[in-house]
Amino acid sequence: QLFSTPIAGTDLRLLMLLNRDALTAPVIHTVTLQLSAIVVLLTLVIIALNMLIGRLLAPLHRVSQALADIAHGESDLSKRLPV
């Protein structure tokens, strides 16, 4: 693509012939690389949060299960619940 701009204080013009694909290819590569890194990072964060939330809620799940067993008459009421 051909670009032209006047040079201040003269009757001259600066002409530039640029290949747009050659100019945008590094930008597209960098953006693609960054988006890929963001997707990988978000995936790892989601997996880590899922594991963390699972570990934090495990005691609550055990208590809930024990209370459900008691409600159905399937549990020993003298048993302690590990929390």
KOLNU-527053 format. One record per residue: z, y, x of N, C-alpha, C, CB in turn; residue number from 0. Coordinates in Angstrom, 3 decimals, padded with zeros to 6 digits. Each point is the difference from the previous one (the first is absolute). Glycine has a CB too. Example, Ala and Ser with C-alpha at 12.3 -4.5 7.8 and 13.67 -1.06 7.14 Angstrom:
! KOLNU-527053
@n.zz=007.800, n.yy=-005.690, n.xx=013.190, ca.zz=000.000, ca.yy=001.190, ca.xx=-000.890, c.zz=000.000, c.yy=001.200, c.xx=000.900, cb.zz=001.246, cb.yy=-001.173, cb.xx=-001.892, i=0
@n.zz=-001.966, n.yy=002.223, n.xx=001.542, ca.zz=000.060, ca.yy=001.190, ca.xx=000.820, c.zz=000.730, c.yy=001.090, c.xx=-000.770, cb.zz=-002.145, cb.yy=-000.628, cb.xx=001.184, i=1
END
This chain:
! KOLNU-527053
@n.zz=000.000, n.yy=-001.158, n.xx=000.846, ca.zz=000.000, ca.yy=001.158, ca.xx=-000.846, c.zz=000.000, c.yy=001.236, c.xx=000.903, cb.zz=001.218, cb.yy=-001.246, cb.xx=-001.872, i=0
@n.zz=-001.958, n.yy=002.261, n.xx=001.478, ca.zz=-000.174, ca.yy=001.214, ca.xx=000.785, c.zz=000.881, c.yy=001.112, c.xx=-000.568, cb.zz=-002.367, cb.yy=-000.677, cb.xx=000.586, i=1
@n.zz=003.161, n.yy=001.286, n.xx=000.301, ca.zz=000.860, ca.yy=001.119, ca.xx=-000.385, c.zz=-000.378, c.yy=001.217, c.xx=000.831, cb.zz=001.886, cb.yy=-001.571, cb.xx=-000.642, i=2
@n.zz=-001.790, n.yy=002.755, n.xx=000.033, ca.zz=-000.344, ca.yy=001.241, ca.xx=000.689, c.zz=001.050, c.yy=001.050, c.xx=-000.326, cb.zz=-002.469, cb.yy=-000.556, cb.xx=-000.076, i=3
@n.zz=002.909, n.yy=001.283, n.xx=001.112, ca.zz=000.971, ca.yy=001.069, ca.xx=-000.205, c.zz=-000.350, c.yy=001.167, c.xx=000.925, cb.zz=001.808, cb.yy=-001.673, cb.xx=-000.664, i=4
@n.zz=-001.675, n.yy=002.901, n.xx=000.192, ca.zz=-000.329, ca.yy=001.147, ca.xx=000.861, c.zz=001.065, c.yy=000.212, c.xx=001.076, cb.zz=-001.213, cb.yy=001.065, cb.xx=-001.921, i=5
@n.zz=000.781, n.yy=-000.575, n.xx=003.073, ca.zz=000.913, ca.yy=000.342, ca.xx=001.086, c.zz=000.292, c.yy=001.492, c.xx=-000.120, cb.zz=-000.899, cb.yy=-001.855, cb.xx=001.537, i=6
@n.zz=002.166, n.yy=002.196, n.xx=-001.657, ca.zz=000.410, ca.yy=001.398, ca.xx=-000.239, c.zz=-000.467, c.yy=000.916, c.xx=001.132, cb.zz=002.002, cb.yy=-000.822, cb.xx=-001.279, i=7
@n.zz=-002.511, n.yy=001.989, n.xx=000.904, ca.zz=-000.401, ca.yy=001.008, ca.xx=000.971, c.zz=-001.387, c.yy=-000.214, c.xx=000.592, cb.zz=002.378, cb.yy=000.256, cb.xx=000.505, i=8
@n.zz=-003.089, n.yy=-001.292, n.xx=-000.954, ca.zz=-001.350, ca.yy=-000.277, ca.xx=000.508, c.zz=-000.902, c.yy=-000.355, c.xx=-001.164, cb.zz=000.916, cb.yy=-000.794, cb.xx=002.216, i=9
@n.zz=-002.201, n.yy=000.709, n.xx=-001.898, ca.zz=-000.954, ca.yy=-000.475, ca.xx=-001.003, c.zz=-000.195, c.yy=-001.510, c.xx=000.105, cb.zz=-001.154, cb.yy=002.230, cb.xx=000.052, i=10
@n.zz=001.966, n.yy=-002.885, n.xx=000.750, ca.zz=-000.153, ca.yy=-001.435, ca.xx=000.249, c.zz=000.757, c.yy=-000.814, c.xx=-001.051, cb.zz=-000.256, cb.yy=000.456, cb.xx=002.465, i=11
@n.zz=-000.177, n.yy=-001.708, n.xx=-002.573, ca.zz=000.664, ca.yy=-000.943, ca.xx=-000.907, c.zz=000.326, c.yy=-001.260, c.xx=000.791, cb.zz=-001.226, cb.yy=000.927, cb.xx=-002.041, i=12
@n.zz=002.308, n.yy=-001.546, n.xx=001.680, ca.zz=000.387, ca.yy=-001.267, ca.xx=000.608, c.zz=-000.448, c.yy=-001.110, c.xx=-000.932, cb.zz=001.990, cb.yy=001.041, cb.xx=001.200, i=13
@n.zz=-002.812, n.yy=-001.944, n.xx=-000.679, ca.zz=-000.487, ca.yy=-001.134, ca.xx=-000.787, c.zz=000.707, c.yy=-001.263, c.xx=000.465, cb.zz=-002.254, cb.yy=001.109, cb.xx=-000.337, i=14
@n.zz=002.673, n.yy=-001.917, n.xx=-000.614, ca.zz=000.650, ca.yy=-001.270, ca.xx=000.322, c.zz=-000.666, c.yy=-001.104, c.xx=-000.807, cb.zz=002.200, cb.yy=001.161, cb.xx=000.516, i=15
@n.zz=-002.563, n.yy=-002.213, n.xx=000.183, ca.zz=-000.561, ca.yy=-001.175, ca.xx=-000.652, c.zz=001.046, c.yy=-001.100, c.xx=000.116, cb.zz=-002.429, cb.yy=000.668, cb.xx=000.526, i=16
@n.zz=002.976, n.yy=-001.078, n.xx=-001.655, ca.zz=001.102, ca.yy=-000.964, ca.xx=-000.003, c.zz=-000.375, c.yy=-001.237, c.xx=-000.801, cb.zz=001.651, cb.yy=001.872, cb.xx=000.229, i=17
@n.zz=-001.230, n.yy=-003.005, n.xx=000.283, ca.zz=-000.146, ca.yy=-001.256, ca.xx=-000.723, c.zz=001.302, c.yy=-000.211, c.xx=-000.777, cb.zz=-001.608, cb.yy=-001.003, cb.xx=001.757, i=18
@n.zz=001.542, n.yy=001.165, n.xx=-003.059, ca.zz=001.200, ca.yy=-000.065, ca.xx=-000.836, c.zz=000.678, c.yy=-001.371, c.xx=000.103, cb.zz=-001.034, cb.yy=001.674, cb.xx=-001.565, i=19
@n.zz=000.260, n.yy=-002.745, n.xx=001.629, ca.zz=000.590, ca.yy=-001.340, ca.xx=000.106, c.zz=000.781, c.yy=-000.153, c.xx=001.298, cb.zz=-001.872, cb.yy=-000.924, cb.xx=-001.382, i=20
@n.zz=001.336, n.yy=001.469, n.xx=002.473, ca.zz=000.695, ca.yy=-000.091, ca.xx=001.287, c.zz=001.298, c.yy=000.804, c.xx=-000.016, cb.zz=-002.207, cb.yy=-000.310, cb.xx=001.150, i=21
@n.zz=002.236, n.yy=001.381, n.xx=-001.911, ca.zz=001.210, ca.yy=000.819, ca.xx=-000.078, c.zz=001.060, c.yy=-000.609, c.xx=-000.908, cb.zz=-001.408, cb.yy=001.995, cb.xx=000.419, i=22
@n.zz=000.985, n.yy=-002.590, n.xx=-001.512, ca.zz=000.974, ca.yy=-000.511, ca.xx=-000.969, c.zz=000.460, c.yy=-001.423, c.xx=000.292, cb.zz=-001.045, cb.yy=001.477, cb.xx=-001.670, i=23
@n.zz=000.325, n.yy=-002.218, n.xx=002.491, ca.zz=000.376, ca.yy=-001.394, ca.xx=000.275, c.zz=001.409, c.yy=-000.121, c.xx=000.585, cb.zz=-002.414, cb.yy=-000.508, cb.xx=000.373, i=24
@n.zz=002.804, n.yy=001.307, n.xx=000.639, ca.zz=001.371, ca.yy=-000.119, ca.xx=000.508, c.zz=001.056, c.yy=000.366, c.xx=-001.042, cb.zz=-000.884, cb.yy=000.514, cb.xx=002.258, i=25
@n.zz=000.579, n.yy=000.458, n.xx=-003.096, ca.zz=000.953, ca.yy=000.403, ca.xx=-001.042, c.zz=000.176, c.yy=-001.131, c.xx=-001.008, cb.zz=-000.653, cb.yy=002.424, cb.xx=000.292, i=26
@n.zz=-000.446, n.yy=-003.014, n.xx=-000.709, ca.zz=000.063, ca.yy=-001.109, ca.xx=-000.956, c.zz=000.750, c.yy=-001.180, c.xx=000.608, cb.zz=-002.171, cb.yy=000.747, cb.xx=-001.038, i=27
@n.zz=001.929, n.yy=-001.023, n.xx=002.312, ca.zz=000.695, ca.yy=-001.102, ca.xx=000.679, c.zz=001.509, c.yy=000.268, c.xx=000.043, cb.zz=-002.062, cb.yy=-000.459, cb.xx=001.396, i=28
@n.zz=002.439, n.yy=001.688, n.xx=-001.057, ca.zz=001.417, ca.yy=000.348, ca.xx=000.084, c.zz=000.676, c.yy=-000.078, c.xx=-001.367, cb.zz=-000.510, cb.yy=001.480, cb.xx=001.952, i=29
@n.zz=-000.149, n.yy=-000.975, n.xx=-002.968, ca.zz=000.567, ca.yy=-000.048, ca.xx=-001.355, c.zz=000.153, c.yy=-001.444, c.xx=-000.461, cb.zz=-001.041, cb.yy=002.230, cb.xx=-000.532, i=30
@n.zz=000.032, n.yy=-003.054, n.xx=000.794, ca.zz=000.073, ca.yy=-001.416, ca.xx=-000.369, c.zz=001.148, c.yy=-000.691, c.xx=000.721, cb.zz=-002.470, cb.yy=-000.018, cb.xx=-000.404, i=31
@n.zz=002.621, n.yy=000.308, n.xx=001.688, ca.zz=001.085, ca.yy=-000.593, ca.xx=000.781, c.zz=001.363, c.yy=000.434, c.xx=-000.539, cb.zz=-001.496, cb.yy=-000.044, cb.xx=002.019, i=32
@n.zz=001.634, n.yy=001.318, n.xx=-002.344, ca.zz=001.273, ca.yy=000.495, ca.xx=-000.521, c.zz=000.314, c.yy=-000.583, c.xx=-001.379, cb.zz=-000.334, cb.yy=002.107, cb.xx=001.305, i=33
@n.zz=-000.667, n.yy=-002.204, n.xx=-002.156, ca.zz=000.229, ca.yy=-000.593, ca.xx=-001.324, c.zz=000.387, c.yy=-001.466, c.xx=000.118, cb.zz=-001.638, cb.yy=001.607, cb.xx=-000.995, i=34
@n.zz=001.007, n.yy=-002.324, n.xx=001.916, ca.zz=000.358, ca.yy=-001.405, ca.xx=000.220, c.zz=001.440, c.yy=-000.113, c.xx=000.481, cb.zz=-002.394, cb.yy=-000.539, cb.xx=000.538, i=35
@n.zz=002.787, n.yy=001.414, n.xx=000.376, ca.zz=001.372, ca.yy=-000.022, ca.xx=000.502, c.zz=000.994, c.yy=000.316, c.xx=-001.115, cb.zz=-000.830, cb.yy=000.683, cb.xx=002.267, i=36
@n.zz=000.486, n.yy=000.246, n.xx=-003.136, ca.zz=000.876, ca.yy=000.346, ca.xx=-001.123, c.zz=000.157, c.yy=-001.183, c.xx=-000.947, cb.zz=-000.709, cb.yy=002.400, cb.xx=000.186, i=37
@n.zz=-000.388, n.yy=-003.098, n.xx=-000.469, ca.zz=000.062, ca.yy=-001.159, ca.xx=-000.897, c.zz=000.878, c.yy=-001.086, c.xx=000.609, cb.zz=-002.296, cb.yy=000.533, cb.xx=-000.895, i=38
@n.zz=002.123, n.yy=-000.806, n.xx=002.193, ca.zz=000.817, ca.yy=-001.022, ca.xx=000.666, c.zz=001.467, c.yy=000.415, c.xx=-000.008, cb.zz=-001.951, cb.yy=-000.648, cb.xx=001.463, i=39
@n.zz=002.219, n.yy=001.905, n.xx=-001.144, ca.zz=001.380, ca.yy=000.482, ca.xx=000.031, c.zz=000.648, c.yy=-000.059, c.xx=-001.381, cb.zz=-000.601, cb.yy=001.485, cb.xx=001.915, i=40
@n.zz=-000.121, n.yy=-001.068, n.xx=-002.939, ca.zz=000.549, ca.yy=-000.065, ca.xx=-001.359, c.zz=000.264, c.yy=-001.439, c.xx=-000.427, cb.zz=-001.217, cb.yy=002.108, cb.xx=-000.565, i=41
@n.zz=000.326, n.yy=-003.017, n.xx=000.945, ca.zz=000.213, ca.yy=-001.414, ca.xx=-000.317, c.zz=001.272, c.yy=-000.509, c.xx=000.659, cb.zz=-002.476, cb.yy=-000.335, cb.xx=-000.211, i=42
@n.zz=002.672, n.yy=000.676, n.xx=001.490, ca.zz=001.213, ca.yy=-000.431, ca.xx=000.702, c.zz=001.255, c.yy=000.622, c.xx=-000.614, cb.zz=-001.345, cb.yy=-000.255, cb.xx=002.101, i=43
@n.zz=001.266, n.yy=001.509, n.xx=-002.502, ca.zz=001.149, ca.yy=000.661, ca.xx=-000.627, c.zz=000.327, c.yy=-000.657, c.xx=-001.337, cb.zz=-000.605, cb.yy=002.165, cb.xx=001.138, i=44
@n.zz=-000.416, n.yy=-002.486, n.xx=-001.916, ca.zz=000.233, ca.yy=-000.652, ca.xx=-001.296, c.zz=000.632, c.yy=-001.371, c.xx=000.197, cb.zz=-001.951, cb.yy=001.238, cb.xx=-000.986, i=45
@n.zz=001.466, n.yy=-001.999, n.xx=001.965, ca.zz=000.581, ca.yy=-001.322, ca.xx=000.274, c.zz=001.456, c.yy=000.145, c.xx=000.443, cb.zz=-002.277, cb.yy=-000.892, cb.xx=000.645, i=46
@n.zz=002.545, n.yy=001.849, n.xx=000.256, ca.zz=001.369, ca.yy=000.198, ca.xx=000.485, c.zz=000.928, c.yy=000.437, c.xx=-001.131, cb.zz=-000.906, cb.yy=000.604, cb.xx=002.260, i=47
@n.zz=000.442, n.yy=000.306, n.xx=-003.108, ca.zz=000.830, ca.yy=000.437, ca.xx=-001.128, c.zz=000.254, c.yy=-001.134, c.xx=-000.983, cb.zz=-000.916, cb.yy=002.304, cb.xx=000.260, i=48
@n.zz=-000.098, n.yy=-003.125, n.xx=-000.485, ca.zz=000.169, ca.yy=-001.142, ca.xx=-000.896, c.zz=001.070, c.yy=-000.948, c.xx=000.539, cb.zz=-002.406, cb.yy=000.201, cb.xx=-000.719, i=49
@n.zz=002.359, n.yy=-000.477, n.xx=002.022, ca.zz=001.003, ca.yy=-000.884, ca.xx=000.602, c.zz=001.389, c.yy=000.640, c.xx=-000.058, cb.zz=-001.765, cb.yy=-000.965, cb.xx=001.522, i=50
@n.zz=001.854, n.yy=002.259, n.xx=-001.225, ca.zz=001.284, ca.yy=000.694, ca.xx=-000.009, c.zz=000.603, c.yy=000.031, c.xx=-001.400, cb.zz=-000.764, cb.yy=001.390, cb.xx=001.931, i=51
@n.zz=-000.038, n.yy=-001.064, n.xx=-002.916, ca.zz=000.492, ca.yy=000.043, ca.xx=-001.378, c.zz=000.421, c.yy=-001.394, c.xx=-000.456, cb.zz=-001.501, cb.yy=001.965, cb.xx=-000.491, i=52
@n.zz=000.743, n.yy=-002.977, n.xx=000.888, ca.zz=000.374, ca.yy=-001.376, ca.xx=-000.342, c.zz=001.353, c.yy=-000.381, c.xx=000.574, cb.zz=-002.407, cb.yy=-000.590, cb.xx=-000.076, i=53
@n.zz=002.645, n.yy=000.980, n.xx=001.337, ca.zz=001.295, ca.yy=-000.311, ca.xx=000.625, c.zz=001.140, c.yy=000.795, c.xx=-000.639, cb.zz=-001.196, cb.yy=-000.504, cb.xx=002.146, i=54
@n.zz=000.918, n.yy=001.750, n.xx=-002.489, ca.zz=001.052, ca.yy=000.822, ca.xx=-000.602, c.zz=000.352, c.yy=-000.459, c.xx=-001.412, cb.zz=-000.781, cb.yy=001.917, cb.xx=001.384, i=55
@n.zz=-000.190, n.yy=-002.427, n.xx=-002.112, ca.zz=000.243, ca.yy=-000.411, ca.xx=-001.383, c.zz=000.375, c.yy=-001.473, c.xx=-000.144, cb.zz=-001.591, cb.yy=001.755, cb.xx=-000.682, i=56
@n.zz=001.562, n.yy=-002.521, n.xx=001.769, ca.zz=000.330, ca.yy=-001.427, ca.xx=-000.078, c.zz=001.411, c.yy=-000.245, c.xx=-000.547, cb.zz=-001.542, cb.yy=-000.392, cb.xx=001.924, i=57
@n.zz=002.569, n.yy=001.114, n.xx=-001.465, ca.zz=001.336, ca.yy=-000.229, ca.xx=-000.576, c.zz=000.048, c.yy=000.302, c.xx=-001.498, cb.zz=000.986, cb.yy=000.555, cb.xx=002.222, i=58
@n.zz=-001.664, n.yy=000.483, n.xx=-002.647, ca.zz=-000.035, ca.yy=000.333, ca.xx=-001.417, c.zz=-000.693, c.yy=-001.106, c.xx=-000.794, cb.zz=-000.019, cb.yy=002.449, cb.xx=000.575, i=59
@n.zz=-001.027, n.yy=-003.026, n.xx=-000.002, ca.zz=-000.695, ca.yy=-001.101, ca.xx=-000.673, c.zz=000.917, c.yy=-001.221, c.xx=-000.125, cb.zz=-002.206, cb.yy=000.846, cb.xx=000.893, i=60
@n.zz=002.982, n.yy=-001.131, n.xx=000.178, ca.zz=000.929, ca.yy=-001.140, ca.xx=-000.060, c.zz=001.062, c.yy=000.216, c.xx=-001.076, cb.zz=-000.386, cb.yy=-000.436, cb.xx=002.446, i=61
@n.zz=000.923, n.yy=001.648, n.xx=-002.539, ca.zz=001.005, ca.yy=000.305, ca.xx=-001.026, c.zz=-000.626, c.yy=-000.119, c.xx=-001.384, cb.zz=001.219, cb.yy=001.541, cb.xx=001.591, i=62
@n.zz=-002.408, n.yy=-001.026, n.xx=-001.752, ca.zz=-000.692, ca.yy=-000.079, ca.xx=-001.285, c.zz=-000.242, c.yy=-001.455, c.xx=-000.398, cb.zz=-001.091, cb.yy=002.217, cb.xx=000.457, i=63
@n.zz=000.678, n.yy=-003.034, n.xx=000.507, ca.zz=-000.241, ca.yy=-001.421, ca.xx=-000.279, c.zz=001.305, c.yy=-000.708, c.xx=-000.368, cb.zz=-001.958, cb.yy=000.020, cb.xx=001.590, i=64
@n.zz=003.040, n.yy=000.302, n.xx=-000.870, ca.zz=001.296, ca.yy=-000.618, ca.xx=-000.300, c.zz=000.480, c.yy=000.409, c.xx=-001.388, cb.zz=000.568, cb.yy=-000.017, cb.xx=002.449, i=65
@n.zz=-000.745, n.yy=001.275, n.xx=-002.817, ca.zz=000.405, ca.yy=000.445, ca.xx=-001.334, c.zz=-000.850, c.yy=-000.654, c.xx=-001.086, cb.zz=000.749, cb.yy=002.177, cb.xx=000.981, i=66
@n.zz=-002.025, n.yy=-002.387, n.xx=-000.698, ca.zz=-000.853, ca.yy=-000.697, ca.xx=-000.967, c.zz=000.458, c.yy=-001.442, c.xx=-000.164, cb.zz=-001.936, cb.yy=001.486, cb.xx=000.606, i=67
@n.zz=002.325, n.yy=-002.131, n.xx=000.510, ca.zz=000.514, ca.yy=-001.376, ca.xx=-000.084, c.zz=001.293, c.yy=-000.042, c.xx=-000.808, cb.zz=-001.055, cb.yy=-000.538, cb.xx=002.221, i=68
@n.zz=001.932, n.yy=001.513, n.xx=-001.997, ca.zz=001.255, ca.yy=000.053, ca.xx=-000.754, c.zz=-000.291, c.yy=000.209, c.xx=-001.486, cb.zz=001.208, cb.yy=000.923, cb.xx=002.023, i=69
@n.zz=-002.160, n.yy=-000.064, n.xx=-002.329, ca.zz=-000.339, ca.yy=000.273, ca.xx=-001.398, c.zz=-000.541, c.yy=-001.237, c.xx=-000.700, cb.zz=-000.478, cb.yy=002.365, cb.xx=000.615, i=70
@n.zz=-000.195, n.yy=-003.239, n.xx=000.132, ca.zz=-000.541, ca.yy=-001.224, ca.xx=-000.590, c.zz=000.975, c.yy=-001.169, c.xx=000.110, cb.zz=-002.291, cb.yy=000.804, cb.xx=000.560, i=71
@n.zz=003.489, n.yy=-000.544, n.xx=-000.011, ca.zz=001.011, ca.yy=-001.040, ca.xx=000.100, c.zz=-000.296, c.yy=-001.021, c.xx=001.079, cb.zz=000.436, cb.yy=000.330, cb.xx=-002.388, i=72
@n.zz=-001.220, n.yy=000.017, n.xx=003.388, ca.zz=-000.400, ca.yy=-000.954, ca.xx=001.039, c.zz=000.697, c.yy=000.252, c.xx=001.328, cb.zz=-002.190, cb.yy=-000.198, cb.xx=-001.126, i=73
@n.zz=003.251, n.yy=000.990, n.xx=001.154, ca.zz=000.591, ca.yy=000.354, ca.xx=001.279, c.zz=001.498, c.yy=-000.239, c.xx=-000.018, cb.zz=-001.797, cb.yy=001.691, cb.xx=000.363, i=74
@n.zz=002.349, n.yy=-001.838, n.xx=000.836, ca.zz=001.435, ca.yy=-000.159, ca.xx=000.185, c.zz=000.609, c.yy=001.396, c.xx=000.119, cb.zz=-000.284, cb.yy=-002.276, cb.xx=001.144, i=75
@n.zz=001.166, n.yy=002.630, n.xx=-002.060, ca.zz=000.566, ca.yy=001.340, ca.xx=-000.020, c.zz=000.992, c.yy=000.245, c.xx=001.129, cb.zz=-000.322, cb.yy=-000.001, cb.xx=-002.444, i=76
@n.zz=000.768, n.yy=-001.051, n.xx=003.126, ca.zz=000.947, ca.yy=000.185, ca.xx=001.105, c.zz=-000.725, c.yy=000.243, c.xx=001.327, cb.zz=001.641, cb.yy=-001.469, cb.xx=-001.206, i=77
@n.zz=-002.948, n.yy=001.387, n.xx=001.201, ca.zz=-000.778, ca.yy=000.169, ca.xx=001.228, c.zz=-000.151, c.yy=001.482, c.xx=000.324, cb.zz=-001.239, cb.yy=-002.150, cb.xx=-000.458, i=78
@n.zz=001.392, n.yy=002.477, n.xx=001.754, ca.zz=-000.188, ca.yy=001.383, ca.xx=000.443, c.zz=-001.478, c.yy=000.261, c.xx=000.243, cb.zz=002.300, cb.yy=000.030, cb.xx=001.040, i=79
@n.zz=-002.702, n.yy=001.208, n.xx=-001.308, ca.zz=-001.388, ca.yy=000.396, ca.xx=000.242, c.zz=-000.104, c.yy=000.666, c.xx=001.367, cb.zz=-000.406, cb.yy=000.289, cb.xx=-002.483, i=80
@n.zz=-000.449, n.yy=-000.810, n.xx=003.355, ca.zz=-000.191, ca.yy=000.683, ca.xx=001.295, c.zz=-000.822, c.yy=001.270, c.xx=-000.216, cb.zz=000.114, cb.yy=-002.213, cb.xx=001.254, i=81
@n.zz=000.397, n.yy=003.318, n.xx=-000.753, ca.zz=-000.698, ca.yy=001.281, ca.xx=-000.176, c.zz=-000.343, c.yy=000.564, c.xx=001.354, cb.zz=001.200, cb.yy=000.444, cb.xx=-002.160, i=82
END
